[in-house]
Amino acid sequence: MNRLIILVLLLGDAIKRYRHVILRLTLGILVALVVGTSLFYAIEGPRHEGVGFLQTFWSVFFTMISGDFVEVKPATAAGRILVTLLIFFGIGVVSVVTATIASGLVIDKIKEGKGMRSLRLRRHTVICGWNEGAPVLIAELRAAAPRKDVVVVAELEENQLADADPRVHFVCGDCTEEPVLARADAAYAADAVVLADRSGGRGREADADARTILTVMTLKVLNPALYVCAELVHDKNRPHLERVRADEVVVSGQYGGKVLATAALQHGLSRVVDDLLSADAGGEFYRVPVPAAARGADFETASLYLRRNHRAILVAVFRGGEAIVDPEVGFKLAEGDELAVIALEPPKVK
């Protein structure tokens, strides 16, 4: 259904873009058909008994389209000259249409390479900004959701993803500007990730946080319901992101330092973390609703049910916007709760 919507939008965009050319060609064809049919009927009509104006019209029409005589063949020199001119006119129309479409495709390809083309996507992920972690982020998103489009919005000289997955798109521009995000269809995206932007020759960490805050604010203006995850360099700027309604905030370097400390103190645990955070192999985190059989049950009962029936490990409970990790013994699951589990594939919980 998503592909059909995109195809319809692309067709509508092409008609809108070349509407003047299409209108001129349509008027030219109509005029040529009416004039050609009238002249052909006046010249050849008396020599073809039983042939009416409508039959002559269809004969002229298919002659222009096919480039050959159809049904009513000219019997006079004037008729043959007229038909020849109509054939050349038809060939010219086809050539103009073909050239227009071809030039449009070439221009679109050039724009795509430079990230200047407007997209027509729905329910996709928008990545705003670029830094050394962007390639890993894209790879993880594509591995976790192979059928979901990803759009990168950054100030890069050329599309660094030109030879990558066709579902990964590039839009060149400042991700803090609304027109640039509009070209990425941010208003119709399912979620967005705002990176600590290093593109465009920017290197100052303080500037990166300011741009992250401004980008989140612009995204929320375009789409208030958009789920936005933002990366910060300094944790002290977290309150500013919360004011502009960022849904999740990650401080770059913070988790890396914690993993290194854990690896130094508890040898081998970094491999477990790597397995859980990699989408291409091993177990992963999933957010699922409470199974019908476990509603109203305690945490331990729900954990046993998930392990036996879905081969999933219950880790935490989402309640009221908070994540409750390893709750106390006897903790009861309430209506509206959701669960964080570890599993090899998405659990089909009902």
C-alpha positions in Angstrom: 0.0 0.0 0.0 2.9 2.4 0.9 4.5 1.8 -2.5 1.2 2.4 -4.3 0.8 5.7 -2.5 4.4 6.7 -3.4 3.7 5.8 -7.1 0.5 7.9 -7.2 2.3 10.8 -5.6 5.3 10.5 -8.0 2.8 10.4 -11.0 1.0 13.4 -9.7 4.2 15.3 -9.2 5.4 14.5 -12.7 2.0 15.7 -14.2 2.2 18.9 -12.1 5.8 19.5 -13.0 5.3 19.1 -16.8 1.7 20.3 -16.9 2.5 23.1 -19.4 4.2 20.7 -21.8 1.4 18.2 -21.5 -1.2 20.8 -22.1 0.6 22.1 -25.2 1.0 18.6 -26.6 -2.6 17.7 -25.9 -3.9 20.8 -27.6 -1.5 20.2 -30.6 -2.7 16.6 -31.0 -6.4 17.6 -30.8 -5.9 20.4 -33.4 -3.9 18.1 -35.7 -6.6 15.4 -35.3 -9.5 17.7 -36.1 -7.7 19.5 -39.0 -6.2 16.3 -40.3 -9.5 14.5 -40.2 -11.4 17.3 -41.9 -8.8 17.7 -44.7 -8.5 13.9 -45.2 -12.3 13.5 -45.3 -12.6 16.4 -47.8 -9.9 15.0 -50.0 -10.5 11.2 -49.8 -14.1 11.0 -48.7 -15.6 11.1 -52.2 -13.3 8.2 -53.3 -14.3 5.9 -50.4 -18.0 5.1 -50.4 -19.5 4.2 -47.0 -16.7 5.8 -45.1 -18.0 8.4 -42.6 -16.3 11.2 -40.7 -16.0 9.1 -37.5 -14.2 6.3 -39.3 -11.9 8.8 -40.9 -11.2 10.3 -37.5 -10.1 6.9 -36.1 -8.1 6.2 -39.2 -6.2 9.4 -38.9 -5.7 8.9 -35.1 -4.2 5.4 -35.5 -2.1 6.5 -38.4 -0.5 9.2 -36.3 0.1 6.8 -33.4 1.3 3.7 -35.4 3.1 5.6 -38.3 1.3 3.4 -40.9 -1.9 3.6 -43.0 -4.9 2.1 -41.2 -8.3 1.2 -42.7 -8.8 4.2 -45.0 -5.8 4.4 -47.3 -5.3 7.6 -49.4 -6.0 7.3 -53.1 -4.7 10.7 -54.2 -1.4 12.5 -54.1 -2.8 15.2 -51.8 -4.1 12.5 -49.4 -0.7 10.8 -49.3 1.1 14.0 -48.6 -1.3 14.8 -45.8 -0.9 11.4 -44.2 2.9 11.7 -44.5 2.7 15.0 -42.6 0.5 13.5 -40.0 2.9 10.6 -39.5 5.8 12.9 -39.0 3.8 15.0 -36.6 3.0 11.8 -34.6 6.7 10.8 -34.5 7.6 14.3 -33.4 5.1 14.2 -30.5 6.4 10.8 -29.3 10.0 12.2 -29.6 9.1 15.3 -27.5 7.4 13.2 -24.8 10.3 10.8 -24.7 12.8 13.6 -24.5 10.9 15.4 -21.8 10.6 12.3 -19.6 14.3 11.4 -20.2 15.5 14.9 -19.3 13.3 14.9 -16.2 14.8 11.5 -15.1 18.3 12.8 -15.7 17.6 16.0 -13.7 16.1 14.0 -10.9 19.1 11.7 -10.8 21.5 14.6 -10.7 19.4 16.2 -7.9 19.3 12.9 -6.1 23.1 12.7 -6.1 23.4 16.2 -4.7 20.5 15.7 -2.3 18.3 18.5 -3.8 15.3 16.3 -4.9 12.1 16.5 -3.0 11.0 13.1 -1.7 7.6 11.5 -1.5 7.7 9.1 1.5 5.4 8.1 4.3 6.1 6.5 7.7 9.9 6.7 7.3 12.8 7.5 9.6 14.5 10.9 9.3 18.1 11.2 10.4 19.1 14.9 11.0 22.8 15.7 10.9 25.9 13.7 10.3 28.9 12.5 12.4 31.1 9.4 12.8 28.2 7.4 14.3 25.8 8.0 11.4 26.9 5.0 9.2 26.4 2.6 12.2 23.0 4.1 13.0 21.9 3.6 9.4 23.1 0.0 9.3 21.3 -0.8 12.5 18.0 0.8 11.4 18.1 -1.0 8.0 18.9 -4.3 9.7 16.0 -3.9 12.2 13.5 -2.7 9.7 14.5 -3.7 6.1 11.2 -2.4 4.5 11.4 1.0 6.1 12.8 4.0 4.3 15.5 6.1 5.9 16.2 9.8 5.0 19.5 11.5 5.9 19.4 15.3 6.1 22.9 16.8 6.3 25.2 19.4 4.7 27.4 17.0 2.8 29.1 17.9 -0.5 27.9 14.8 -2.2 25.6 11.9 -1.4 27.9 9.5 0.6 25.1 6.9 0.3 24.9 6.8 -3.5 25.9 3.1 -3.7 24.0 2.1 -0.6 20.6 0.6 -0.1 17.9 2.1 -2.4 15.7 2.7 0.7 18.3 5.1 2.2 17.8 8.6 0.8 19.8 11.8 1.0 18.7 15.4 1.3 21.3 18.1 1.3 20.8 21.1 3.5 20.7 22.6 7.0 18.5 20.3 9.1 17.5 23.3 11.3 15.6 24.9 8.3 12.0 24.0 7.8 12.1 24.0 3.9 14.9 21.5 4.0 13.1 19.2 6.4 10.0 19.6 4.2 11.9 18.1 1.3 12.6 15.1 3.5 8.8 14.7 4.2 9.5 15.1 7.9 5.8 16.0 8.4 4.9 12.5 7.3 7.7 10.6 9.0 7.2 8.0 11.7 10.2 9.0 13.8 13.3 11.0 13.7 16.9 10.8 15.1 18.8 14.1 15.6 22.5 13.6 15.7 25.2 15.9 17.2 25.8 17.4 13.8 29.4 17.6 12.5 28.5 18.2 8.8 29.2 21.5 7.0 32.6 21.8 8.6 31.2 22.2 12.1 33.4 21.0 14.9 32.5 22.8 18.1 30.6 20.7 20.6 28.6 23.6 22.0 27.3 24.5 18.5 26.3 20.8 18.0 24.0 20.9 21.0 22.4 24.2 20.0 21.7 22.9 16.5 20.2 19.7 18.0 17.8 21.7 20.1 16.8 23.9 17.2 16.3 20.9 14.9 14.1 19.1 17.4 12.0 22.3 17.8 11.6 22.6 14.0 10.6 18.9 13.7 8.0 19.3 16.3 6.6 22.4 14.5 6.3 20.3 11.3 4.9 17.3 13.0 3.9 17.6 16.7 3.2 13.8 16.9 6.7 12.8 15.5 8.7 10.7 17.9 12.1 12.3 18.2 15.3 10.8 19.6 18.1 13.4 20.1 21.8 13.1 20.8 23.5 15.6 23.1 27.2 16.2 23.7 26.7 17.7 27.1 24.1 16.4 29.6 23.7 19.9 31.1 21.7 20.8 27.9 19.1 18.0 28.6 16.5 20.4 30.1 16.5 22.5 26.9 15.6 19.4 24.9 12.9 18.5 27.3 11.4 21.9 26.9 11.1 21.5 23.1 9.5 18.1 23.7 12.2 15.6 22.6 10.9 12.2 23.4 14.2 10.6 24.2 17.6 12.0 24.8 21.0 10.2 24.6 24.2 11.8 25.7 27.0 10.8 23.3 30.0 9.2 25.1 28.0 8.5 28.2 27.1 4.9 27.4 30.5 4.2 26.0 32.2 5.2 29.2 29.8 3.1 31.2 30.4 0.0 29.0 34.2 0.5 29.3 34.0 0.7 33.0 31.8 -2.4 33.2 34.2 -4.3 30.9 37.1 -3.4 33.2 35.3 -4.5 36.3 33.2 -7.4 35.0 35.2 -9.1 32.3 33.3 -10.2 29.3 30.1 -8.2 29.9 30.9 -5.9 27.0 30.2 -8.8 24.6 26.8 -9.2 26.1 26.1 -5.5 25.6 27.4 -5.6 22.0 25.1 -8.6 21.2 22.1 -6.9 22.6 22.7 -3.6 20.8 23.5 -5.1 17.4 20.5 -5.7 15.1 22.2 -8.1 12.7 22.8 -11.0 15.2 21.8 -12.3 18.6 19.1 -11.1 21.0 17.5 -7.7 20.8 15.3 -5.5 22.9 11.6 -5.3 22.0 8.7 -3.3 23.4 5.5 -5.4 23.5 2.1 -5.2 25.2 1.2 -7.3 28.2 0.0 -10.7 27.0 -3.7 -11.4 27.7 -2.8 -14.4 29.8 -0.5 -12.3 32.0 -2.8 -9.3 32.6 -3.2 -8.6 36.3 -0.4 -11.1 37.1 2.8 -10.3 39.0 6.1 -9.6 37.3 7.5 -13.1 38.1 4.5 -14.9 36.6 4.6 -12.8 33.4 8.3 -13.4 33.1 7.8 -17.2 33.3 5.0 -17.0 30.8 7.0 -15.0 28.3 10.0 -17.3 28.7 8.0 -20.5 28.2 5.7 -19.3 25.4 7.7 -16.7 23.5 11.3 -17.5 24.4 11.6 -13.9 25.7 13.3 -12.5 28.8 11.3 -9.9 30.7 13.5 -6.9 31.7 11.3 -3.9 32.5 7.8 -2.5 32.6 6.8 0.8 30.9 4.2 2.6 33.0 3.2 6.3 32.8 6.1 7.2 30.6 8.7 5.6 32.9 10.7 2.4 32.6 10.7 0.3 35.7 13.7 -2.1 35.6 13.7 -5.2 37.8 10.7 -4.2 39.9 10.2 -5.4 43.4 8.9 -8.9 44.1 5.1 -9.2 43.7 4.9 -6.2 41.4 1.5 -6.4 39.6 1.1 -5.6 35.9 -1.7 -3.0 35.4 -3.8 -2.1 32.4 -1.9 0.1 29.9 1.5 -1.3 30.9 4.0 -2.4 28.2 7.0 -4.7 28.6 10.6 -4.5 27.6 11.9 -8.0 26.6 15.0 -9.6 25.1 14.3 -12.0 22.3 15.9 -13.3 19.1 12.9 -12.1 17.1 9.9 -9.9 17.7 7.6 -11.8 20.1 4.0 -12.2 18.7 2.2 -11.3 21.8 -1.6 -11.1 21.9 
